[in-house]
């Protein structure tokens, strides 16, 4: 993902927040900063490596259908929220909401985190098509191998998420300063635009169409690729109104998306100096969980 895109999105979000802060104080709009930790369920990534030249004059091309667990390292997540509840003290002081709308609201949420995976074991099947041994010569049948340990993959990347959340809340412990209640559990769900990037490095036991078990011969790197996808966002949390205009927010997030990355690199084989083009695809399923603590100012 190009960092410029993240900076533009963050700048727009910050501009909206500053405009909102300039509005008259009403205590049911809020801007919040938060920090937390995130982890991912196994992403079960499929990996396809193609177009690695083979040994010999025929230039056999192999097709590798592989997979790896895709377990992401735990990392830090940070972000900003800008929201309102549908009451007359909310956005622009609109007074036409019915009383029951006070239980509902909307907020937009921008977050950023790293997505990194340490060495993951690759396994799967390699297929080599049949070819003519020589012009006019006999046909050599293709072959297929199943390899439970075909090498390792390591990846670095990042994820920026801009979510648009429709929320519902309930209030406990009301008083004269906070009539709705100082303790406000809430849930929220909505769509999210997810900007992600991956930069993988692959070490495999395949050398230009030949399997060499136990010897990591090929080093493949396709640089960094980005993907922009529409995903699903869901939140649950408890907001504690410490003061009329200041709250503490303990929340949990779930983010889901299915990006796709296509890489074009070089098979840097160490055997027989076999170097050639190698294209590969990654189709992860991001199923991300996080917990965070935030502080909000209500205006």
Secondary structure as UniProt FT lines:
FT   HELIX           3..21
FT   STRAND          29..40
FT   STRAND          45..53
FT   TURN            56..59
FT   STRAND          61..68
FT   STRAND          75..85
FT   TURN            88..89
FT   HELIX           91..93
FT   HELIX           99..103
FT   STRAND          104..114
FT   STRAND          117..128
FT   STRAND          131..132
FT   TURN            135..136
FT   STRAND          139..140
FT   STRAND          143..172
FT   TURN            179..180
FT   STRAND          183..204
FT   STRAND          206..207
FT   TURN            208..209
FT   STRAND          210..211
FT   TURN            213..214
FT   STRAND          218..221
FT   STRAND          225..241
FT   STRAND          246..257
FT   STRAND          261..268
FT   TURN            272..273
FT   STRAND          275..283
FT   STRAND          286..298
//
